[in-house]
Amino acid sequence: MVADAPLAAAAPFADISNKVSAFLVTARVSAKDGLTWSEFGLLVAALVRLTVETLDSTKTLTGEEKRAIVLEAVGVLFDSLAVLCVPATMYPFWFIVRPAARALVIAIAAGTIETLLPLLRKK
């Protein structure tokens, strides 16, 4: 799977910033030949799960701060890789649609956080 290498790269780190950085760098390298929207969705889901699992055990941050960190990471992933999902012939259209697509991806990620929390806390 496309998300396996980024997750493996992030695993050795304990802090959130290093985990996210390792995930993003490895995802960029893995996606250098392009991505499908399905693969991009898998990367988003894997990043959300990784950040939620890591931040859930942190007691020094509020829930809103944790959520903001997760959504910021998703925004950085979108900014880095979403363009690789767009065929070259669609680039002019992409620049018009990109802000709405970014907002949609972040909204979906926010819903994913709310879905994942009860599942992760049952363990």
C-alpha positions as CSV (number, residue, x, y, z in Angstrom):
1,M,0.0,0.0,0.0
2,V,1.0,3.5,-0.6
3,A,0.8,4.5,3.1
4,D,3.0,1.6,4.4
5,A,6.4,3.3,3.8
6,P,5.4,6.6,5.4
7,L,3.9,4.9,8.4
8,A,7.0,2.8,8.8
9,A,9.2,5.9,8.5
10,A,7.2,7.6,11.3
11,A,7.1,4.7,13.7
12,P,10.5,5.1,15.4
13,F,9.8,8.6,16.5
14,A,8.0,9.5,19.8
15,D,7.2,13.2,19.2
16,I,4.5,14.4,16.9
17,S,6.6,16.8,14.8
18,N,9.2,14.2,13.9
19,K,6.5,11.6,13.2
20,V,4.7,13.9,10.8
21,S,7.9,15.1,9.2
22,A,9.0,11.6,8.5
23,F,5.6,10.6,7.2
24,L,5.5,13.6,4.8
25,V,9.0,13.2,3.5
26,T,8.5,9.5,2.8
27,A,5.1,10.1,1.3
28,R,6.7,12.7,-1.1
29,V,9.4,10.3,-2.1
30,S,6.9,7.4,-2.6
31,A,4.6,9.6,-4.7
32,K,7.3,11.1,-7.0
33,D,5.8,9.3,-10.0
34,G,2.3,10.6,-9.2
35,L,-0.7,9.5,-7.2
36,T,-4.3,8.5,-7.7
37,W,-7.0,10.2,-5.6
38,S,-7.5,6.9,-4.0
39,E,-3.9,6.7,-2.9
40,F,-4.0,10.2,-1.7
41,G,-7.1,9.3,0.4
42,L,-5.2,6.4,1.9
43,L,-2.3,8.8,2.8
44,V,-4.7,11.3,4.4
45,A,-6.4,8.5,6.5
46,A,-3.1,7.1,7.5
47,L,-1.8,10.5,8.6
48,V,-4.9,11.3,10.5
49,R,-4.7,8.0,12.4
50,L,-1.0,8.4,13.1
51,T,-1.5,11.9,14.5
52,V,-4.6,11.1,16.5
53,E,-3.0,8.1,18.0
54,T,0.1,10.1,19.0
55,L,-1.7,13.1,20.3
56,D,-4.5,11.2,22.2
57,S,-2.0,10.3,24.9
58,T,-0.8,13.9,25.3
59,K,-2.4,15.5,28.4
60,T,-0.8,19.0,28.0
61,L,-2.9,20.0,25.0
62,T,-6.6,20.6,24.8
63,G,-8.8,18.7,22.3
64,E,-9.1,21.7,20.1
65,E,-5.3,22.2,20.0
66,K,-4.9,18.5,19.1
67,R,-7.5,18.8,16.4
68,A,-5.7,21.9,15.0
69,I,-2.4,20.0,14.8
70,V,-4.0,17.1,13.0
71,L,-5.8,19.3,10.5
72,E,-2.6,21.4,9.9
73,A,-0.7,18.2,9.1
74,V,-3.5,17.2,6.6
75,G,-3.2,20.7,5.1
76,V,0.5,20.3,4.6
77,L,0.0,16.9,3.1
78,F,-2.6,18.3,0.7
79,D,-0.3,21.2,-0.3
80,S,2.6,18.8,-0.9
81,L,0.9,16.0,-2.8
82,A,-2.5,16.8,-4.1
83,V,-1.1,18.3,-7.3
84,L,0.4,14.9,-8.1
85,C,-3.2,13.5,-8.5
86,V,-4.1,16.0,-11.2
87,P,-3.5,15.1,-14.8
88,A,-1.3,17.7,-16.6
89,T,-4.1,18.7,-18.9
90,M,-6.2,19.7,-15.9
91,Y,-3.7,22.0,-14.3
92,P,-5.4,25.2,-15.4
93,F,-8.7,24.0,-13.9
94,W,-6.9,22.7,-10.8
95,F,-5.8,26.2,-9.8
96,I,-9.4,27.3,-9.8
97,V,-10.7,24.2,-7.9
98,R,-7.8,23.8,-5.5
99,P,-9.0,26.0,-2.6
100,A,-12.4,24.2,-2.5
101,A,-10.7,20.8,-2.8
102,R,-8.4,21.7,0.1
103,A,-11.3,22.8,2.3
104,L,-13.2,19.6,1.4
105,V,-10.2,17.3,2.3
106,I,-9.8,19.2,5.6
107,A,-13.5,18.9,6.4
108,I,-13.4,15.1,5.7
109,A,-10.3,14.8,7.9
110,A,-12.1,16.6,10.7
111,G,-14.9,14.1,10.5
112,T,-12.4,11.3,10.4
113,I,-11.0,12.5,13.7
114,E,-14.4,12.3,15.4
115,T,-14.9,8.8,14.0
116,L,-11.4,7.5,15.0
117,L,-11.3,8.7,18.6
118,P,-13.9,6.3,20.0
119,L,-12.4,3.4,18.0
120,L,-8.9,4.2,19.2
121,R,-9.9,4.6,22.8
122,K,-11.6,1.2,23.0
123,K,-8.2,-0.5,22.7
